[in-house]
Amino acid sequence: MTTTPAPVRCLIVDDEPLAHQVLTQFIGQTPGLTLTGKCRNAMEAYEHLAQQPVDLLFLDIEMPLMTGLDFLRNLRQPPKTVLTTAYREYAYEGYELDVLDYLLKPFSYERFMKAISRLPALQPAPPAEETAEKYLLVKERQGLLKVPHRDIIYVEGCKDYVKLMTATKTYLLHQTMKEMVEILGPSYLRVHRSFIVAAAHIKLLQPDTVHLLDATLIPIGNSYKAELLAFFKK
């Protein structure tokens, strides 16, 4: 007999009425989520958490009385948390607190869904492992050459072309960066408008720089920071 999993209990903590409205709508239209309450500040949130359990917290940062980050630090056993804020500069500090994701206002339903998909309770069962090796076809002087995805360390955008950087050679391919993100899949991360890196080759992550295993330094674009940090919090 198959049992239906219990819905994920959500709490909104935000001082903006519009944020309450948007999140209430998004939670209501998402299967597997249920809204248990809405709070305007940290004090109300403390009271709510003392009375009933919460699985997922949508938490604003800039609030009266106490910031969302201070509130989160003071919780002994915080629920999974998605930060919702209009301030990009808090992204790195937020992920040091092990948040699930960081939503920059205003955000779409699609971005909301991407954030909650990181919640283990909502992740689908993994598909059967694919054994076929994936590769790109690159035109060389002698013909078409297969370049396996696993050999690509990073990709650099270059006008109408991209450079595929491997340990032994650089290849030039007529593709856009957007197309490369779709082709390479989730194990390759867009960290800058001009760079995609293989997650397996990342050695160190700093606020503005990715250090690769081969000592290459790749800049991190501001608009990619939150999503990059979220990947490493999975």
Contacts in CASP RR format, 6 or more apart in sequence:
PFRMAT RR
TARGET T0000
AUTHOR 0000-0000-0000
METHOD contacts of the structure
MODEL  1
MTTTPAPVRCLIVDDEPLAHQVLTQFIGQTPGLTLTGKCRNAMEAYEHLA
QQPVDLLFLDIEMPLMTGLDFLRNLRQPPKTVLTTAYREYAYEGYELDVL
DYLLKPFSYERFMKAISRLPALQPAPPAEETAEKYLLVKERQGLLKVPHR
DIIYVEGCKDYVKLMTATKTYLLHQTMKEMVEILGPSYLRVHRSFIVAAA
HIKLLQPDTVHLLDATLIPIGNSYKAELLAFFKK
5 32 0 8 1.000
5 121 0 8 1.000
7 32 0 8 1.000
7 33 0 8 1.000
7 34 0 8 1.000
8 32 0 8 1.000
8 33 0 8 1.000
8 34 0 8 1.000
8 55 0 8 1.000
8 56 0 8 1.000
8 116 0 8 1.000
8 119 0 8 1.000
8 121 0 8 1.000
8 122 0 8 1.000
9 34 0 8 1.000
9 36 0 8 1.000
9 52 0 8 1.000
9 53 0 8 1.000
9 54 0 8 1.000
9 55 0 8 1.000
9 56 0 8 1.000
10 27 0 8 1.000
10 33 0 8 1.000
10 34 0 8 1.000
10 35 0 8 1.000
10 36 0 8 1.000
10 37 0 8 1.000
10 54 0 8 1.000
10 55 0 8 1.000
10 56 0 8 1.000
10 57 0 8 1.000
10 58 0 8 1.000
11 35 0 8 1.000
11 36 0 8 1.000
11 37 0 8 1.000
11 38 0 8 1.000
11 39 0 8 1.000
11 45 0 8 1.000
11 48 0 8 1.000
11 49 0 8 1.000
11 54 0 8 1.000
11 56 0 8 1.000
11 57 0 8 1.000
11 58 0 8 1.000
11 79 0 8 1.000
12 19 0 8 1.000
12 20 0 8 1.000
12 23 0 8 1.000
12 24 0 8 1.000
12 27 0 8 1.000
12 35 0 8 1.000
12 37 0 8 1.000
12 38 0 8 1.000
12 39 0 8 1.000
12 58 0 8 1.000
13 39 0 8 1.000
13 40 0 8 1.000
13 41 0 8 1.000
13 42 0 8 1.000
13 44 0 8 1.000
13 45 0 8 1.000
13 57 0 8 1.000
13 58 0 8 1.000
13 59 0 8 1.000
13 60 0 8 1.000
13 63 0 8 1.000
13 68 0 8 1.000
13 71 0 8 1.000
14 20 0 8 1.000
14 23 0 8 1.000
14 38 0 8 1.000
14 39 0 8 1.000
14 40 0 8 1.000
14 58 0 8 1.000
14 59 0 8 1.000
14 60 0 8 1.000
14 63 0 8 1.000
14 84 0 8 1.000
15 40 0 8 1.000
15 41 0 8 1.000
15 60 0 8 1.000
15 63 0 8 1.000
15 64 0 8 1.000
16 60 0 8 1.000
19 60 0 8 1.000
19 84 0 8 1.000
19 105 0 8 1.000
20 38 0 8 1.000
22 106 0 8 1.000
23 58 0 8 1.000
23 84 0 8 1.000
23 112 0 8 1.000
24 35 0 8 1.000
24 38 0 8 1.000
26 109 0 8 1.000
26 112 0 8 1.000
27 33 0 8 1.000
27 34 0 8 1.000
27 35 0 8 1.000
28 34 0 8 1.000
28 35 0 8 1.000
29 109 0 8 1.000
30 112 0 8 1.000
30 113 0 8 1.000
30 116 0 8 1.000
32 122 0 8 1.000
33 56 0 8 1.000
33 116 0 8 1.000
36 48 0 8 1.000
36 52 0 8 1.000
36 54 0 8 1.000
37 48 0 8 1.000
39 45 0 8 1.000
39 48 0 8 1.000
40 63 0 8 1.000
41 63 0 8 1.000
41 64 0 8 1.000
41 65 0 8 1.000
41 66 0 8 1.000
42 63 0 8 1.000
42 65 0 8 1.000
42 66 0 8 1.000
42 67 0 8 1.000
42 68 0 8 1.000
42 70 0 8 1.000
42 71 0 8 1.000
43 65 0 8 1.000
43 66 0 8 1.000
45 57 0 8 1.000
45 71 0 8 1.000
46 71 0 8 1.000
48 54 0 8 1.000
49 75 0 8 1.000
49 79 0 8 1.000
53 79 0 8 1.000
54 79 0 8 1.000
55 79 0 8 1.000
55 80 0 8 1.000
55 119 0 8 1.000
55 121 0 8 1.000
56 79 0 8 1.000
56 80 0 8 1.000
56 81 0 8 1.000
56 82 0 8 1.000
56 100 0 8 1.000
56 116 0 8 1.000
56 119 0 8 1.000
57 78 0 8 1.000
57 79 0 8 1.000
57 80 0 8 1.000
57 81 0 8 1.000
57 82 0 8 1.000
58 81 0 8 1.000
58 82 0 8 1.000
58 84 0 8 1.000
59 68 0 8 1.000
59 71 0 8 1.000
59 72 0 8 1.000
59 81 0 8 1.000
59 82 0 8 1.000
59 83 0 8 1.000
59 84 0 8 1.000
60 68 0 8 1.000
60 83 0 8 1.000
60 84 0 8 1.000
60 85 0 8 1.000
61 67 0 8 1.000
61 68 0 8 1.000
61 69 0 8 1.000
61 83 0 8 1.000
61 85 0 8 1.000
61 87 0 8 1.000
61 90 0 8 1.000
62 68 0 8 1.000
62 85 0 8 1.000
62 86 0 8 1.000
62 87 0 8 1.000
63 71 0 8 1.000
68 83 0 8 1.000
69 90 0 8 1.000
69 93 0 8 1.000
69 94 0 8 1.000
69 97 0 8 1.000
72 78 0 8 1.000
72 81 0 8 1.000
72 97 0 8 1.000
72 99 0 8 1.000
73 97 0 8 1.000
80 100 0 8 1.000
80 119 0 8 1.000
81 97 0 8 1.000
81 99 0 8 1.000
81 100 0 8 1.000
82 99 0 8 1.000
82 100 0 8 1.000
82 101 0 8 1.000
82 102 0 8 1.000
82 103 0 8 1.000
82 115 0 8 1.000
82 116 0 8 1.000
83 90 0 8 1.000
83 94 0 8 1.000
83 99 0 8 1.000
83 101 0 8 1.000
83 102 0 8 1.000
83 103 0 8 1.000
84 103 0 8 1.000
84 105 0 8 1.000
84 107 0 8 1.000
85 102 0 8 1.000
85 103 0 8 1.000
85 104 0 8 1.000
85 105 0 8 1.000
86 104 0 8 1.000
86 105 0 8 1.000
88 104 0 8 1.000
88 222 0 8 1.000
88 225 0 8 1.000
88 226 0 8 1.000
90 102 0 8 1.000
91 102 0 8 1.000
91 225 0 8 1.000
91 226 0 8 1.000
91 229 0 8 1.000
92 207 0 8 1.000
92 225 0 8 1.000
92 229 0 8 1.000
94 102 0 8 1.000
95 102 0 8 1.000
95 229 0 8 1.000
95 230 0 8 1.000
95 232 0 8 1.000
95 233 0 8 1.000
98 233 0 8 1.000
99 233 0 8 1.000
100 115 0 8 1.000
100 116 0 8 1.000
100 118 0 8 1.000
100 119 0 8 1.000
100 230 0 8 1.000
100 233 0 8 1.000
101 114 0 8 1.000
101 115 0 8 1.000
101 116 0 8 1.000
101 118 0 8 1.000
101 226 0 8 1.000
101 230 0 8 1.000
101 233 0 8 1.000
102 226 0 8 1.000
102 229 0 8 1.000
102 230 0 8 1.000
103 111 0 8 1.000
103 112 0 8 1.000
103 115 0 8 1.000
103 226 0 8 1.000
104 226 0 8 1.000
115 230 0 8 1.000
116 122 0 8 1.000
117 123 0 8 1.000
118 230 0 8 1.000
118 233 0 8 1.000
118 234 0 8 1.000
133 148 0 8 1.000
133 149 0 8 1.000
133 150 0 8 1.000
134 148 0 8 1.000
134 149 0 8 1.000
135 146 0 8 1.000
135 147 0 8 1.000
135 148 0 8 1.000
135 149 0 8 1.000
136 146 0 8 1.000
136 147 0 8 1.000
136 149 0 8 1.000
136 152 0 8 1.000
136 164 0 8 1.000
136 173 0 8 1.000
136 183 0 8 1.000
137 144 0 8 1.000
137 145 0 8 1.000
137 146 0 8 1.000
137 147 0 8 1.000
138 144 0 8 1.000
138 145 0 8 1.000
138 146 0 8 1.000
138 147 0 8 1.000
138 164 0 8 1.000
138 171 0 8 1.000
138 172 0 8 1.000
138 173 0 8 1.000
139 145 0 8 1.000
145 171 0 8 1.000
147 164 0 8 1.000
147 166 0 8 1.000
147 171 0 8 1.000
149 184 0 8 1.000
149 188 0 8 1.000
151 166 0 8 1.000
151 167 0 8 1.000
152 164 0 8 1.000
152 165 0 8 1.000
152 166 0 8 1.000
152 184 0 8 1.000
152 188 0 8 1.000
152 198 0 8 1.000
153 165 0 8 1.000
153 166 0 8 1.000
153 167 0 8 1.000
153 197 0 8 1.000
153 198 0 8 1.000
153 201 0 8 1.000
153 212 0 8 1.000
153 214 0 8 1.000
153 216 0 8 1.000
154 165 0 8 1.000
154 195 0 8 1.000
154 196 0 8 1.000
154 197 0 8 1.000
154 198 0 8 1.000
154 201 0 8 1.000
154 212 0 8 1.000
154 216 0 8 1.000
154 218 0 8 1.000
155 162 0 8 1.000
155 163 0 8 1.000
155 164 0 8 1.000
155 165 0 8 1.000
155 177 0 8 1.000
155 180 0 8 1.000
155 184 0 8 1.000
155 188 0 8 1.000
155 195 0 8 1.000
155 196 0 8 1.000
155 197 0 8 1.000
156 162 0 8 1.000
156 163 0 8 1.000
156 165 0 8 1.000
156 194 0 8 1.000
156 195 0 8 1.000
157 163 0 8 1.000
157 177 0 8 1.000
157 194 0 8 1.000
157 195 0 8 1.000
158 172 0 8 1.000
160 174 0 8 1.000
160 176 0 8 1.000
161 172 0 8 1.000
161 173 0 8 1.000
161 174 0 8 1.000
161 175 0 8 1.000
162 172 0 8 1.000
162 173 0 8 1.000
162 175 0 8 1.000
162 176 0 8 1.000
162 177 0 8 1.000
162 180 0 8 1.000
163 170 0 8 1.000
163 171 0 8 1.000
163 172 0 8 1.000
163 173 0 8 1.000
164 170 0 8 1.000
164 171 0 8 1.000
164 172 0 8 1.000
164 173 0 8 1.000
165 216 0 8 1.000
167 214 0 8 1.000
175 183 0 8 1.000
177 190 0 8 1.000
177 193 0 8 1.000
177 194 0 8 1.000
177 196 0 8 1.000
180 188 0 8 1.000
180 196 0 8 1.000
181 188 0 8 1.000
181 190 0 8 1.000
181 196 0 8 1.000
184 196 0 8 1.000
187 198 0 8 1.000
187 199 0 8 1.000
187 200 0 8 1.000
188 196 0 8 1.000
188 197 0 8 1.000
188 198 0 8 1.000
188 199 0 8 1.000
189 196 0 8 1.000
189 197 0 8 1.000
189 199 0 8 1.000
189 202 0 8 1.000
189 227 0 8 1.000
189 228 0 8 1.000
189 231 0 8 1.000
190 196 0 8 1.000
190 224 0 8 1.000
190 227 0 8 1.000
191 197 0 8 1.000
191 210 0 8 1.000
191 218 0 8 1.000
191 219 0 8 1.000
191 220 0 8 1.000
191 221 0 8 1.000
191 224 0 8 1.000
191 228 0 8 1.000
192 218 0 8 1.000
192 219 0 8 1.000
192 220 0 8 1.000
192 221 0 8 1.000
192 224 0 8 1.000
193 221 0 8 1.000
193 223 0 8 1.000
195 218 0 8 1.000
195 219 0 8 1.000
197 210 0 8 1.000
197 212 0 8 1.000
197 218 0 8 1.000
199 231 0 8 1.000
201 212 0 8 1.000
201 213 0 8 1.000
201 214 0 8 1.000
202 210 0 8 1.000
202 211 0 8 1.000
202 212 0 8 1.000
202 213 0 8 1.000
203 211 0 8 1.000
203 212 0 8 1.000
203 213 0 8 1.000
204 210 0 8 1.000
204 211 0 8 1.000
205 211 0 8 1.000
205 228 0 8 1.000
205 229 0 8 1.000
205 232 0 8 1.000
207 220 0 8 1.000
207 225 0 8 1.000
208 219 0 8 1.000
208 220 0 8 1.000
208 221 0 8 1.000
209 217 0 8 1.000
209 218 0 8 1.000
209 219 0 8 1.000
209 220 0 8 1.000
210 217 0 8 1.000
210 218 0 8 1.000
210 219 0 8 1.000
210 220 0 8 1.000
210 228 0 8 1.000
211 217 0 8 1.000
212 218 0 8 1.000
220 228 0 8 1.000
END
